[in-house]
Amino acid sequence: MSVYSINHIMQVISNYINGHLVQPLSGKYLDNYNPATGEIYSHIPDSDESDVENAYKAANEAFKSWSQMPSEQRFKIINKIAELIDSKNEELAIAESIDQGKPVWLAKNEISRAAQNFRFYATAAMQFASESHNIDGHAVNYTIKAPIGVVGCISPWNLPLYLFSWKIAPALATGNCVVAKPSEITPMTAFMLSEICNEAGLPDGVLNIVHGLGPKVGNAIVSHPGIKAISFTGGTATGRHIASVAAPMFKKLSLELGGKNPNIIFADCDFDKAVKTSVSSSFLNQGEICLCGSRIYIEKSIYEKFKIAFLKEVEKQIVGNPLDDNTKIGAIVSNQHFEKVLGHIKIAVEEGGKILCGGKAVNPASNPGGWFIEPTVIENLNAECRTNQEEIFGPVVTLTPFDSEEEVIQMANGTVYGLACTIWTENLGKAHRTAASVNAGIIWINCWLLRDLRTPFGGMNQSGVGREGGYNAMNFFTEMKNVCIKI
């Protein structure tokens, strides 16, 4: 067992503009809380549009040289960022665990994935090719994929460095310069990335990180006339607002939004794997992952058996100090979100739900002031209730029996979302039929969160607009120009 120590020195985070760590022009700061203790442990810039304007000017100034830099040279710099992240894995993981509330062992995995993002797109920078088409010997068309210019990247609080890098890396690899905003709730590893970028030799102004609140910094990025594309991951309501601002300005938009993902358990599944993986897909990262399966549909013939086995596995999930390697479920990211999740559990009871386990706040002996919630399993709710329709984004799942493929597909498709779905069956035909019928951008069969960076990532309906990952991200951050030459 390892329990990592905390540095109790109050840290002041800086913006990263034009290669320098700078204070916000207003001189104002926001409190940053440790979710596991409920205490303020650092301060972040309360930036505004003037800081965004300075970041834009730096990015715009750097764009010409960065976009014209040979791809191999860009590869070396971006790959160096990946190497430095790997070399600082434990330091970054502890910082992210303290900042976000997730178990430190999970943070280590996510920091590794952040490094993989930079490495993958560093390599892709040298593979990203134009296309040509011959018209029967009469003409040749070739397509130039040119960087857009200055782009905006806005990331959420649940997977701080991973999702931050998921956007920044392809933008940089394709020759763009970036004005980025991490979540004000989890700013620490983005701040540490600033220092890593300088160490890696990233030219001044290529990446600029502005900390602060969404209504100030986020809006300033989205509405800035010089920022030509916006990549955003976060809540559907915020995505709707961003679209309302950016679309009339004809900006390119990539929106990865909410989910209310179904997890379908057929009777012919590999039972033990389905149970254990479903516990992970329910409660990993305190359920604060957009891909978590929060609606579990179980074929009626195995419903009671699955419920008993599932609850037995849930009992093994230790809730407590995120810096203890034995902890499975850490702290909820903020007091506001803590109260929101508890409010949803109350609504579930009012709707007639039966709480099978959990349902309450926890006060671990090691962290009595923190924001912890027991893993919560609820049954006896219909598909149309608020609990099965609204994204809770916490350690809360519902169990619902079904009779047939047709019924479960109807229930799975019965929300405004369409991000992900997990299907458990050993019947190949059933797996393909269900995957084709469920409205979701990502389908896992007999697994969950098995990711390949080359594949398209995104959702349908109110789960988002566009696709990230692989060349989808590269294409998003470029403009295609066709040149036709008559022979």
Secondary structure, 3 states (H helix, E strand, C coil): CCECCCCCCCEECCEEECCEEECCCCCCEEEEEECCCCEEEEEEECCCHHHHHHHHHHHHHHHHHHHHCCHHHHHHHHHHHHHHHHHCHHHHHHHHHHHHCCCHHHHHHHHHHHHHHHHHHHHHHHHCCCEEEEECCCEEEEEEEEECCEEEEECCCCCHHHHHHHHHHHHHHCCCEEEEECCCCCCHHHHHHHHHHHHHCCCCCCEEECCCCHHHHHHHHHHCCCEEEEEEECCHHHHHHHHHHHHHHCCEEEEECCCCCEEEECCCCCHHHHHHHHHHHHHHHHHCCCCCCCEEEEEHHHHHHHHHHHHHHHCCCCECCCCECCCCECCCCCHHHHHHHHHHHHHHHHCCCEEEECCCEECCCCCCCCCEECCEEEECCCCCCHHHHCCCCCCEEEEEEECCHHHHHHHHCCCCCCCEEEEECCCHHHHHHHHHHCCCCEEEECCCCCCCCCCCECCCHHHEECCECHHHHHHHCEEEEEEEEEC
